[in-house]
Amino acid sequence: MENLKATQRKITNRLKSLEELDGISVEVSGATKGTIHVRHENHHAPEFNFRWSADHFIGYFINADGWQSQAIVSLYTPMDAIHFVSAYTELNNIRAKQKD
């Protein structure tokens, strides 16, 4: 059980590293049933919700109208979170309707 809590904490910390990018916020709520919301201040930027399951985070894409997709990503390890952070950064760099 302690190992799962440590993994949850490490994954959360990796996702929070996205806050180092301009305009991105990462909101964490809940201690044992963790929820993480990744959003950007721009309307046409990728937004995700992560919910802690029994042993991993399940990620859902949130569209511009606030609708949540089916599960699209699972984060079991801190390295999975690093891969997500890299992918999110790339998505954010090519998002729709950017200013010139």
HELIX and SHEET records of a PDB file:
HELIX    1   1 GLU A    2  LYS A   16  1                                  15    
HELIX    2   2 SER A   17  GLU A   20  5                                   4    
HELIX    3   3 PRO A   78  ASN A   93  1                                  16    
SHEET    1   A 5 ILE A  24  SER A  29  0                                        
SHEET    2   A 5 THR A  35  HIS A  40 -1                                        
SHEET    3   A 5 GLU A  47  TRP A  52 -1                                        
SHEET    4   A 5 PHE A  57  ILE A  62 -1                                        
SHEET    5   A 5 GLN A  68  LEU A  75 -1                                        
END                                                                             
